[in-house]
């Protein structure tokens, strides 16, 4: 609203006791001749103005979005990944809204604004890194406090009710915010608030509602502080039973996540997987079973040679990117750093071997099709020793070389994890008697129609049990077991069995060691494989794991993001009931 006053004659304003003028922006005074201001007692004062006084009867509602992470790993490594663009479904390439924007949470919330007399909705200016890092969440809570005071400086003395909506760890930023605003000591220590001389939260401001969307609630950190909550504060909790991030992945708070994954070339790794999956195993197997046939069987040999070249090319591509991934880990533990360096050295040996074998089969056949040539091309002496170290396992995941190393990397206060704090899908422990509007949405998840609830619950219970017991090797084994079917691993073991027809002596001994290791892995893959994905979805979504219902990527991302894709009926009802400003007349009957 703006006002312009034009006076052709003289304009005089007389106040018996005083005249105060407040403005969020500049106050500009100009005249054709001069501007004269006098003060009988204390003269004229310019500079920092006083806060505007409280207007009786007015209650202002401010609704704030606090973004979380749709990508639990923050793989893009950006500084402000957790912004509001994904609330609006902005296309990353065109930077424009998509057709999904019409009915999403963002637009439906905006439709509430004209229904109330003093409702203000903000969501454009707040962002934070989104890293799965305790320090980043604390910093985000301080920025949230700072920005609220910057945007609404004229309302410090007015009664303001805050309504905070947080997705994923955005909900934990909100919880941390409630701790911050309730503690003058925390405010005084803030590197963001201290320079601005902010010493306390406005006395007339209260948190009137908190809406949690797929928030993983910690048992220890980021607890909800009730000091600045309104006595009628509403808690709304939207959750999806298939959400793997909320119920498992968020247990791990990582350090230096940006450095961890910034160099990981996902597309190149994915290309390696697809190259390996495209290998025609039957062509190789047919050739191996007919290995003793005369040289006239070129029709079997040449395709087998090509498929072997393709297989080792795929392995080489994956190994190369995995080395870069492991090498990017910034580990302060000196002993673990030595183990990491040793591991990378082994992987480099594996990389050289896969490259040599690829070249051997890709160069063509020059020495015939006998078993000696096939064995020479494989360079088994070079490769088997490396594989047997990498896949060494005596009897359980606990004594697996590979799993033990990764467990050390992800172990609490050892490698890249600053803490492991088991999370819950409900804020009941933190709300201390406040009523909770519970909004389960699992029936709206497309995965629910696959009738895999029993399989999912079994998998989740086992994985959570491993975290609870701090048996990270077992957890990793359970996760890895969802990427390879028992039948596929048995086929690989079968290929090794067939290969024994063409090797002897020490090579045969090394091959037997590898087969023994893989058989022990097979025992756990068979035990832990949950069959979370239907055969139809395997085929329909074979090129995109993120969209494949039941895949770990889908459960961690799509199921986790479902809560912020629309304004759920019970959420809308709860928010309307929490707003303190009056409802406009034409909406009163709705």
Helices and strands as residue ranges (DSSP letters): E 59-66, G 99-103, H 105-110, G 113-115, E 119-122, H 134-151, G 153-155, E 159-167, H 169-181, H 184-189, G 194-196, E 205-213, E 217-218, E 229-239, H 244-247, G 249-251, E 252-254, H 257-261, H 266-277, H 281-289, H 298-327, H 334-362, H 371-378, H 380-390, G 397-399, H 401-410, E 417-420, E 423-424, H 428-431, E 436-440, G 442-444, G 446-450, H 453-468, H 472-480, H 486-499, H 505-528, H 535-540, G 545-547, H 552-561, G 562-564, H 569-578, G 585-587
